[in-house]
């Protein structure tokens, strides 16, 4: 593993490639914090908020009110929320046109019916409101491997990238996880000005072996060399607006 860490330092330590070290966390939360003109006056909804967050995922204090919902009741202890709700995965237990922004981080891949969820997001957004989410790309090798791996074994992938999940793994469906699919479902759901940003970063899932890691570095360099290959990058960040 020492040899792999040396390769990480070699290929991802310089300022020129520092943006490639992350999976888009900073980019995504910068968008969450800056997409609205007066965030301190806005109410936001964290869809799939989970039990807790660490920097830079904390947004409480930047907005007038931060509400979170999740199918797991551990959301009730999330310290980044002003208000928390548990729901059954169907209709949101929230009134219509309440929020200026809805955001969701690594949740869309777990939705068996993303169209229904997008409809609920549309309902609770105010006119002119923004919807942001980050999710894996179904065309990436990590996602392709994940789809072949039973959900009960996804903890193995977390171990490979040295990440311990906050709670158990959830079923994955990947039904809105390509740039084309995201645009089609959001556009069909009434959202406008749909933008999809794709990112490829340090191959964290391949750090178990130096040769696998080098193959991942080559892949990263190739797909980042041209926007034509953007649809094969690992992370998708989608931004859209309710008219």
NUBA-227109 format. One record per residue (C-alpha): residue in three letters; z, y, x. Coordinates in steps of 0.05 Angstrom, whole numbers, padded with zeros to 5 digits, always signed. Example, Ala and Ser with C-alpha at 12.3 -4.5 7.8 and 13.67 -1.06 7.14 Angstrom:
% NUBA-227109
ALA+00156-00090+00246 SER+00143-00021+00273 
END
This chain:
% NUBA-227109
UNK+00000+00000+00000 UNK+00011+00046+00060 UNK-00063+00043+00075 UNK-00080+00063+00004 UNK-00033+00123+00008 UNK-00068+00144+00072 UNK-00134+00142+00034 UNK-00104+00184-00022 UNK-00084+00236+00030 UNK-00152+00233+00062 UNK-00195+00241+00000 UNK-00150+00281-00047 UNK-00104+00326-00007 UNK-00148+00386+00008 UNK-00151+00448-00035 UNK-00225+00435-00047 UNK-00210+00369-00082 UNK-00141+00384-00111 UNK-00169+00389-00181 UNK-00191+00316-00174 UNK-00120+00293-00163 UNK-00100+00298-00236 UNK-00125+00270-00302 UNK-00133+00338-00333 UNK-00061+00350-00353 UNK-00059+00421-00326 UNK-00128+00437-00354 UNK-00110+00410-00422 UNK-00043+00447-00428 UNK-00074+00511-00402 UNK-00122+00506-00461 UNK-00064+00493-00508 UNK-00028+00555-00483 UNK-00089+00602-00479 UNK-00137+00584-00535 UNK-00103+00630-00585 UNK-00102+00706-00575 UNK-00027+00715-00594 UNK+00008+00649-00582 UNK+00077+00678-00591 UNK+00060+00692-00664 UNK+00030+00623-00677 UNK+00054+00557-00706 UNK+00029+00494-00672 UNK+00030+00420-00688 UNK+00037+00366-00635 UNK+00004+00305-00665 UNK+00036+00242-00635 UNK+00090+00282-00600 UNK+00131+00222-00577 UNK+00203+00223-00552 UNK+00200+00274-00495 UNK+00156+00314-00450 UNK+00158+00338-00378 UNK+00125+00397-00344 UNK+00071+00420-00353 UNK+00070+00389-00423 UNK+00127+00432-00450 UNK+00103+00486-00497 UNK+00165+00505-00536 UNK+00179+00579-00528 UNK+00106+00597-00518 UNK+00094+00594-00593 UNK+00131+00620-00654 UNK+00144+00548-00677 UNK+00127+00479-00649 UNK+00126+00422-00699 UNK+00115+00349-00680 UNK+00098+00286-00719 UNK+00095+00214-00697 UNK+00095+00145-00727 UNK+00155+00127-00683 UNK+00223+00155-00702 UNK+00239+00172-00629 UNK+00201+00237-00641 UNK+00265+00262-00675 UNK+00297+00269-00606 UNK+00240+00307-00573 UNK+00271+00370-00542 UNK+00205+00407-00540 UNK+00201+00412-00616 UNK+00230+00462-00664 UNK+00217+00413-00721 UNK+00201+00339-00722 UNK+00174+00290-00774 UNK+00163+00215-00777 UNK+00103+00194-00818 UNK+00068+00130-00837 UNK+00001+00144-00804 UNK-00030+00168-00869 UNK-00024+00237-00899 UNK+00016+00286-00857 UNK+00082+00305-00888 UNK+00063+00379-00880 UNK+00036+00434-00923 UNK-00037+00456-00920 UNK-00061+00514-00877 UNK+00005+00520-00840 UNK-00017+00516-00767 UNK-00058+00560-00720 UNK-00066+00502-00670 UNK-00061+00427-00672 UNK-00062+00388-00606 UNK-00057+00315-00589 UNK-00050+00283-00520 UNK-00071+00211-00507 UNK-00065+00193-00581 UNK-00136+00192-00610 UNK-00152+00124-00577 UNK-00095+00093-00619 UNK-00123+00115-00687 UNK-00154+00060-00730 UNK-00184+00113-00775 UNK-00196+00177-00735 UNK-00238+00208-00791 UNK-00178+00206-00838 UNK-00133+00238-00786 UNK-00185+00292-00771 UNK-00187+00307-00845 UNK-00111+00317-00845 UNK-00116+00361-00784 UNK-00169+00403-00819 UNK-00124+00408-00880 UNK-00062+00433-00843 UNK-00100+00482-00799 UNK-00107+00554-00821 UNK-00178+00581-00827 UNK-00198+00599-00756 UNK-00149+00549-00728 UNK-00161+00507-00666 UNK-00158+00431-00655 UNK-00150+00405-00583 UNK-00142+00335-00559 UNK-00145+00293-00495 UNK-00166+00220-00496 UNK-00199+00168-00451 UNK-00275+00159-00450 UNK-00298+00091-00476 UNK-00355+00091-00425 UNK-00308+00092-00366 UNK-00291+00029-00327 UNK-00217+00036-00341 UNK-00228+00039-00415 UNK-00278-00018-00413 UNK-00226-00060-00377 UNK-00173-00039-00427 UNK-00215-00061-00485 UNK-00220-00131-00454 UNK-00144-00134-00443 UNK-00100-00152-00502 UNK-00056-00094-00524 UNK+00007-00134-00508 UNK-00015-00135-00435 UNK-00029-00061-00427 UNK+00037-00053-00391 UNK+00001-00087-00332 UNK-00046-00028-00326 UNK+00013+00020-00326 UNK+00044-00020-00270 UNK-00021-00017-00231 UNK-00022+00058-00233 UNK+00054+00061-00223 UNK+00070+00092-00290 UNK+00127+00069-00333 UNK+00113+00086-00406 UNK+00165+00124-00446 UNK+00163+00069-00498 UNK+00124+00007-00515 UNK+00048+00003-00516 UNK+00009+00015-00581 UNK-00055-00017-00607 UNK-00118+00017-00582 UNK-00183+00023-00622 UNK-00227+00074-00584 UNK-00263+00096-00648 UNK-00271+00168-00627 UNK-00277+00161-00552 UNK-00345+00182-00527 UNK-00373+00253-00524 UNK-00425+00236-00577 UNK-00375+00203-00624 UNK-00326+00260-00617 UNK-00379+00312-00635 UNK-00405+00270-00693 UNK-00337+00258-00725 UNK-00310+00329-00715 UNK-00375+00361-00737 UNK-00379+00315-00798 UNK-00307+00333-00815 UNK-00323+00407-00821 UNK-00302+00430-00751 UNK-00347+00479-00715 UNK-00361+00500-00643 UNK-00343+00431-00618 UNK-00337+00428-00543 UNK-00324+00365-00502 UNK-00303+00372-00429 UNK-00305+00309-00386 UNK-00263+00299-00323 UNK-00260+00247-00268 UNK-00202+00245-00220 UNK-00165+00204-00168 UNK-00174+00129-00185 UNK-00101+00116-00199 UNK-00114+00048-00231 UNK-00145+00023-00167 UNK-00088+00039-00119 UNK-00068-00034-00115 UNK-00121-00048-00061 UNK-00155-00004-00009 UNK-00224-00032-00023 UNK-00217-00023-00098 UNK-00191+00047-00086 UNK-00251+00064-00041 UNK-00298+00038-00096 UNK-00262+00084-00144 UNK-00270+00143-00097 UNK-00345+00130-00093 UNK-00350+00126-00169 UNK-00311+00192-00175 UNK-00357+00227-00126 UNK-00420+00202-00161 UNK-00400+00220-00233 UNK-00374+00288-00210 UNK-00439+00303-00173 UNK-00479+00320-00236 UNK-00465+00341-00308 UNK-00517+00289-00328 UNK-00465+00237-00309 UNK-00409+00272-00345 UNK-00409+00222-00402 UNK-00383+00169-00353 UNK-00321+00207-00331 UNK-00253+00180-00351 UNK-00220+00237-00390 UNK-00247+00275-00450 UNK-00218+00341-00474 UNK-00244+00363-00541 UNK-00238+00433-00571 UNK-00261+00452-00640 UNK-00247+00504-00694 UNK-00237+00505-00769 UNK-00284+00558-00799 
END
